[in-house]
Amino acid sequence: MSLPLTFQVRLKWMQLRFPVVHLLLSLGAAGLIGSLGQAYQPQSFPVAWWLVAVWLGICWVTALATHLVGHVVAARSIGEVPYRCVLWVFGDTPDGYRLPRAPGPESVIALGGPVANIVLGATVAALWWSDYGAWKAMGTAWLSLSVASFTLGLVNLLPGQPLDGGRILTALLLYLHGASSKVPRLILALGRLMALFLLGLAIMLLQVEVRAAILGLWLGWLGWSLGRALRWEGLRLMTATIGRAKPASSLIGMQTRVQADQPISAIAETLLASDRSPLALVLDGDAVIGVLVTDQLIPLLRRRICGSVRRVMVPIERLPQVSGQEPAVSAFELLLDSGAPAVLVTEGQRVIGALALGSLSKLLRLQSAHLTAVADNSG
């Protein structure tokens, strides 16, 4: 289980990942909202629907950029550099498997984005309301920028993960109760409640009037996006808690092993049918010389690429390594920092296995079994 196709940007003060498919769908949603707005309220949209969609996209991109700048400035003010995040259409979520900071620093960083949005929205609204003719003439265009920024800022103040209000609440609960697995479960439940709240509010606005319905469509899309992002957020928080108590070696289990000179076609069916591991160790005799990531087999088979496993494996020289005695969360942090498809788990000088992001599902199964055992013992 991992994020969908992503595009990563590394800057001096920020490391940013884009879920590509999600953001493309968001641009499509802007086009749909623009076309519906012009169809049902043409007096407010005197230009072609695609121009409306482009302007809606520009407004939201501007609001998102302002939101990120607010977080980066706040993070720099407390010495948190670089600021790492994953960008979604409703804002951003922390990138990595670290637990939140203390409530004070976490609140400063979390509030930076919403405050920046509210300042931008108020500034644009004030300029439009003033006597500046150029601003007045643009009318709905400038108001849409103000509404987009206000909406993004206010939505992120809701107290549910992965919104900024939820980040503050998570830091406070972890500070009061420690890194208990019950805290992430409670926070994720609040996040689902916030997503349902946005969807319910969207349904109400859709029934009022067309102008309110346009905002309702945006809120509905934000609510749906929030629910989708909760999968990644749940994985991140659960790994940050339970992964600190489990050594990396505990997640290896029985990994598939293949010889480097075996044909791809001979081992593909076995690997794709196996649910034991998202990867296989590649051997030359008894020595581990590389890793074959199962997800890479499907495109290879579609392109009818033949040859041996050696041809498509990832050599161990290109993979980071972690000791099997280190916490499992360290392995997944190393995966994110390196961008490698897997991380090798070692015991002394010997490679005993490898972990990929898909190995997180085993971590969650271990946690589920632990919670079940605790419930049985308490009963």
C-alpha positions as CSV (number, residue, x, y, z in Angstrom):
1,M,0.0,0.0,0.0
2,S,1.6,3.3,-1.1
3,L,0.8,6.6,-2.6
4,P,-0.4,6.6,-6.2
5,L,1.9,7.8,-9.0
6,T,3.8,10.8,-7.6
7,F,6.1,13.6,-8.9
8,Q,8.7,14.8,-6.4
9,V,10.2,18.3,-6.1
10,R,13.2,19.0,-3.9
11,L,14.0,22.6,-3.0
12,K,16.2,24.1,-0.4
13,W,13.4,24.8,2.0
14,M,10.8,22.3,0.9
15,Q,10.4,18.7,-0.3
16,L,7.1,18.3,-2.1
17,R,5.3,15.3,-3.6
18,F,2.4,15.6,-6.0
19,P,-0.1,12.7,-6.4
20,V,-0.3,13.1,-10.2
21,V,-3.6,11.3,-10.9
22,H,-5.4,13.1,-8.0
23,L,-4.4,16.5,-9.2
24,L,-5.3,15.8,-12.8
25,L,-8.8,14.7,-11.6
26,S,-9.0,18.0,-9.7
27,L,-8.3,19.9,-12.9
28,G,-11.1,17.9,-14.5
29,A,-13.4,18.9,-11.6
30,A,-12.6,22.5,-12.2
31,G,-13.7,22.1,-15.9
32,L,-16.9,20.5,-14.8
33,I,-17.7,23.2,-12.3
34,G,-16.9,25.9,-14.8
35,S,-19.2,24.4,-17.5
36,L,-22.1,23.9,-15.0
37,G,-21.7,27.4,-13.6
38,Q,-21.9,29.0,-17.1
39,A,-24.8,26.7,-18.0
40,Y,-27.0,27.6,-15.0
41,Q,-25.8,31.1,-14.1
42,P,-24.5,32.7,-17.3
43,Q,-24.8,36.2,-15.8
44,S,-22.0,35.5,-13.4
45,F,-19.8,33.8,-16.1
46,P,-19.9,36.0,-19.2
47,V,-17.0,34.2,-20.9
48,A,-16.5,30.7,-22.3
49,W,-16.8,27.8,-19.9
50,W,-13.2,26.8,-20.5
51,L,-12.0,30.2,-19.5
52,V,-14.0,29.9,-16.3
53,A,-12.4,26.5,-15.6
54,V,-8.9,27.9,-16.3
55,W,-9.6,30.8,-13.9
56,L,-11.0,28.5,-11.2
57,G,-7.8,26.4,-11.6
58,I,-5.6,29.5,-11.3
59,C,-7.5,30.6,-8.2
60,W,-7.1,27.3,-6.5
61,V,-3.4,26.9,-7.5
62,T,-2.8,30.4,-6.1
63,A,-4.6,29.5,-2.9
64,L,-2.6,26.2,-2.6
65,A,0.7,28.0,-3.3
66,T,-0.2,30.6,-0.6
67,H,-1.0,27.8,1.8
68,L,2.4,26.1,1.2
69,V,4.3,29.3,1.5
70,G,2.6,29.9,4.9
71,H,3.7,26.5,6.1
72,V,7.2,26.9,4.8
73,V,7.6,30.3,6.4
74,A,6.2,29.0,9.7
75,A,8.5,25.9,9.6
76,R,11.6,28.1,8.9
77,S,10.6,30.3,11.9
78,I,11.1,27.4,14.3
79,G,14.1,25.9,12.5
80,E,12.2,23.0,10.7
81,V,14.0,22.8,7.3
82,P,13.2,21.5,4.9
83,Y,9.4,21.3,5.2
84,R,8.3,17.9,3.8
85,C,4.8,17.4,2.5
86,V,2.5,15.7,0.0
87,L,0.2,18.1,-1.9
88,W,-3.5,17.4,-2.2
89,V,-6.3,19.6,-3.6
90,F,-7.4,20.5,0.0
91,G,-3.9,21.5,1.1
92,D,-1.0,19.3,2.1
93,T,-0.2,16.5,4.5
94,P,3.1,15.7,6.2
95,D,5.5,13.5,4.3
96,G,7.2,10.8,6.3
97,Y,6.6,8.5,9.2
98,R,7.5,10.8,12.0
99,L,5.2,11.6,14.9
100,P,4.1,15.2,15.3
101,R,6.3,17.6,17.2
102,A,5.3,19.1,20.6
103,P,2.0,20.9,20.5
104,G,3.6,24.4,20.3
105,P,5.9,23.9,17.3
106,E,3.3,21.7,15.5
107,S,0.6,24.4,16.0
108,V,2.9,27.1,14.6
109,I,3.6,25.1,11.4
110,A,0.0,23.9,11.0
111,L,-1.5,27.4,11.4
112,G,0.9,29.0,8.9
113,G,-1.1,27.7,5.9
114,P,-4.6,28.7,7.0
115,V,-3.5,32.1,8.3
116,A,-1.8,32.8,4.9
117,N,-5.0,31.8,3.1
118,I,-7.2,34.0,5.3
119,V,-4.8,37.0,4.8
120,L,-4.9,36.5,1.0
121,G,-8.7,36.1,0.9
122,A,-9.2,39.2,3.0
123,T,-6.7,41.3,1.0
124,V,-8.3,40.4,-2.4
125,A,-11.8,41.0,-1.0
126,A,-10.8,44.4,0.4
127,L,-9.3,45.5,-2.9
128,W,-12.4,44.4,-4.8
129,W,-14.6,46.2,-2.3
130,S,-12.6,49.4,-2.6
131,D,-13.0,52.0,-5.3
132,Y,-10.3,50.7,-7.6
133,G,-12.1,50.4,-10.9
134,A,-9.9,47.7,-12.3
135,W,-10.7,45.5,-9.3
136,K,-14.4,46.3,-9.4
137,A,-14.6,45.5,-13.1
138,M,-13.3,42.0,-12.6
139,G,-16.2,41.4,-10.2
140,T,-16.8,37.7,-9.9
141,A,-13.3,36.8,-11.0
142,W,-11.6,38.4,-8.0
143,L,-14.3,37.2,-5.7
144,S,-13.7,33.7,-6.8
145,L,-10.0,34.1,-5.8
146,S,-11.0,35.4,-2.4
147,V,-13.6,32.6,-1.9
148,A,-11.1,29.9,-2.9
149,S,-8.5,31.2,-0.5
150,F,-11.0,31.6,2.4
151,T,-12.4,28.1,1.7
152,L,-9.0,26.4,1.7
153,G,-8.0,28.2,4.9
154,L,-11.2,27.6,6.8
155,V,-11.5,23.9,5.7
156,N,-8.0,23.3,7.0
157,L,-9.0,24.5,10.5
158,L,-11.4,21.6,11.0
159,P,-10.2,19.2,13.7
160,G,-9.6,16.0,11.8
161,Q,-6.6,14.5,10.1
162,P,-5.0,15.2,7.7
163,L,-6.2,18.8,8.0
164,D,-4.1,21.4,9.8
165,G,-6.6,21.5,12.7
166,G,-6.3,17.7,13.0
167,R,-2.5,18.0,13.1
168,I,-2.7,20.3,16.1
169,L,-5.2,18.0,17.8
170,T,-3.0,15.0,17.1
171,A,0.1,16.6,18.6
172,L,-1.9,17.6,21.7
173,L,-3.4,14.1,22.2
174,L,0.0,12.4,21.7
175,Y,1.5,14.8,24.2
176,L,-1.2,14.0,26.8
177,H,-1.5,10.3,26.2
178,G,1.8,9.2,24.6
179,A,2.4,7.3,21.3
180,S,-0.6,5.0,21.9
181,S,-2.2,3.3,18.8
182,K,-5.6,4.5,20.1
183,V,-4.7,8.1,19.3
184,P,-4.2,7.7,15.5
185,R,-7.4,5.7,15.4
186,L,-9.4,8.4,17.1
187,I,-7.8,11.1,14.9
188,L,-8.5,9.2,11.7
189,A,-12.1,8.7,12.9
190,L,-12.4,12.5,13.3
191,G,-10.9,12.9,9.8
192,R,-13.6,10.7,8.3
193,L,-16.2,12.7,10.2
194,M,-14.8,15.9,8.7
195,A,-14.9,14.4,5.2
196,L,-18.6,13.4,5.8
197,F,-19.3,16.9,7.1
198,L,-17.9,18.5,3.9
199,L,-19.9,16.2,1.8
200,G,-23.1,16.9,3.8
201,L,-22.5,20.6,3.5
202,A,-22.0,20.3,-0.2
203,I,-25.3,18.5,-0.6
204,M,-27.1,21.2,1.4
205,L,-25.5,24.0,-0.8
206,L,-26.5,22.1,-4.0
207,Q,-30.1,22.5,-3.0
208,V,-30.0,26.2,-2.2
209,E,-29.3,28.1,-5.5
210,V,-26.8,27.9,-8.3
211,R,-24.3,30.3,-6.9
212,A,-24.2,28.4,-3.7
213,A,-24.2,25.1,-5.6
214,I,-20.9,26.1,-7.3
215,L,-19.2,26.3,-3.9
216,G,-21.0,23.1,-2.9
217,L,-19.4,21.3,-5.8
218,W,-16.0,22.4,-4.6
219,L,-16.7,21.4,-1.0
220,G,-17.9,18.0,-2.2
221,W,-14.7,17.5,-4.2
222,L,-12.7,18.5,-1.1
223,G,-14.6,16.1,1.1
224,W,-14.0,13.2,-1.3
225,S,-10.3,14.1,-1.6
226,L,-10.0,14.3,2.1
227,G,-11.4,10.7,2.4
228,R,-8.9,9.5,-0.2
229,A,-5.9,11.1,1.6
230,L,-6.9,9.5,4.9
231,R,-5.6,6.1,3.5
232,W,-2.1,7.6,3.3
233,E,-2.4,9.5,6.6
234,G,-3.6,6.3,8.4
235,L,-0.6,4.4,7.0
236,R,1.7,7.2,8.1
237,L,0.4,7.5,11.6
238,M,0.2,3.8,12.3
239,T,3.7,3.2,11.0
240,A,5.0,6.1,13.2
241,T,3.5,4.5,16.3
242,I,3.6,0.7,16.0
243,G,6.7,0.8,13.7
244,R,8.8,2.2,16.5
245,A,8.2,-0.9,18.6
246,K,8.8,-3.5,15.8
247,P,12.3,-4.2,14.5
248,A,12.8,-4.1,10.7
249,S,13.6,-7.8,10.7
250,S,10.1,-8.7,12.0
251,L,8.5,-7.6,8.7
252,I,10.6,-9.8,6.4
253,G,8.9,-13.1,6.8
254,M,9.2,-15.7,4.0
255,Q,10.4,-13.7,1.0
256,T,10.4,-15.2,-2.4
257,R,13.9,-15.9,-3.8
258,V,14.8,-16.3,-7.4
259,Q,18.0,-17.1,-9.3
260,A,19.4,-14.3,-11.4
261,D,19.6,-16.5,-14.5
262,Q,15.9,-17.6,-14.4
263,P,13.7,-16.3,-17.3
264,I,11.3,-13.6,-16.4
265,S,8.4,-15.6,-17.9
266,A,9.2,-18.6,-15.6
267,I,8.9,-16.7,-12.3
268,A,6.3,-14.0,-13.2
269,E,3.2,-16.0,-12.5
270,T,4.5,-17.3,-9.2
271,L,5.4,-13.8,-8.0
272,L,2.2,-12.1,-9.1
273,A,0.1,-14.8,-7.4
274,S,2.0,-14.5,-4.2
275,D,0.8,-12.2,-1.4
276,R,3.7,-12.8,0.9
277,S,5.9,-9.9,-0.3
278,P,5.8,-7.0,-2.8
279,L,9.3,-8.1,-3.9
280,A,11.7,-11.0,-4.4
281,L,15.4,-11.4,-3.5
282,V,17.6,-12.2,-6.5
283,L,20.4,-14.7,-5.9
284,D,23.6,-15.7,-7.6
285,G,24.1,-19.0,-6.0
286,D,23.6,-18.3,-2.3
287,A,24.5,-14.6,-2.4
288,V,21.9,-11.9,-2.7
289,I,22.8,-9.6,-5.6
290,G,19.6,-7.7,-6.2
291,V,15.9,-7.2,-5.7
292,L,13.0,-7.7,-8.1
293,V,10.1,-5.5,-7.4
294,T,6.8,-7.3,-8.1
295,D,5.0,-4.2,-9.3
296,Q,7.5,-3.8,-12.1
297,L,6.7,-7.2,-13.6
298,I,3.3,-6.2,-15.1
299,P,4.6,-3.5,-17.4
300,L,7.5,-5.8,-18.4
301,L,5.0,-8.5,-19.4
302,R,2.8,-6.1,-21.3
303,R,5.9,-5.0,-23.4
304,R,6.8,-8.7,-23.9
305,I,10.3,-8.1,-22.5
306,C,12.1,-11.4,-22.4
307,G,15.4,-12.3,-20.8
308,S,16.7,-13.2,-17.4
309,V,15.8,-11.8,-14.0
310,R,19.4,-10.3,-13.9
311,R,18.4,-7.9,-16.7
312,V,15.5,-6.2,-14.8
313,M,16.6,-6.5,-11.1
314,V,17.7,-3.6,-9.0
315,P,21.4,-4.3,-7.9
316,I,22.0,-4.2,-4.2
317,E,24.6,-1.5,-4.8
318,R,21.8,0.9,-5.6
319,L,19.7,0.1,-2.5
320,P,20.0,1.6,0.9
321,Q,20.6,-0.7,3.9
322,V,19.3,-0.8,7.4
323,S,20.1,-3.1,10.3
324,G,17.4,-5.7,11.2
325,Q,17.5,-4.5,14.8
326,E,16.6,-0.9,14.0
327,P,12.9,0.1,14.3
328,A,10.8,-0.7,11.2
329,V,9.9,3.0,10.9
330,S,13.6,3.8,10.2
331,A,13.5,1.5,7.1
332,F,10.4,3.3,5.7
333,E,11.9,6.8,6.4
334,L,15.0,5.7,4.5
335,L,12.8,4.6,1.6
336,L,11.2,8.0,1.4
337,D,14.5,9.9,1.7
338,S,16.3,7.8,-0.9
339,G,13.5,7.3,-3.4
340,A,14.7,3.7,-3.9
341,P,12.1,0.9,-4.6
342,A,13.3,-1.1,-1.6
343,V,15.6,-1.1,1.4
344,L,17.9,-4.0,2.3
345,V,17.7,-5.4,5.8
346,T,21.0,-6.7,7.1
347,E,22.4,-8.8,9.9
348,G,26.0,-7.9,10.2
349,Q,27.4,-8.1,6.7
350,R,24.7,-10.5,5.5
351,V,21.5,-9.4,3.6
352,I,18.6,-11.2,5.3
353,G,15.7,-9.6,3.4
354,A,14.3,-6.4,1.9
355,L,11.4,-4.1,2.5
356,A,9.3,-2.0,0.1
357,L,6.4,0.4,0.8
358,G,4.0,-2.5,0.2
359,S,5.5,-4.2,3.3
360,L,3.6,-1.7,5.4
361,S,0.5,-3.9,5.0
362,K,2.2,-6.5,7.1
363,L,3.0,-3.9,9.7
364,L,-0.7,-3.0,9.9
365,R,-1.7,-6.7,10.1
366,L,0.7,-7.1,13.0
367,Q,-0.9,-4.2,14.7
368,S,-4.4,-5.5,14.1
369,A,-3.4,-8.9,15.6
370,H,-1.9,-7.1,18.6
371,L,-5.0,-5.1,19.2
372,T,-7.1,-8.2,19.0
373,A,-4.9,-10.0,21.5
374,V,-5.2,-7.1,23.9
375,A,-9.0,-7.1,23.6
376,D,-9.1,-10.8,24.2
377,N,-6.9,-10.6,27.3
378,S,-8.9,-7.7,28.7
379,G,-12.2,-9.7,28.1
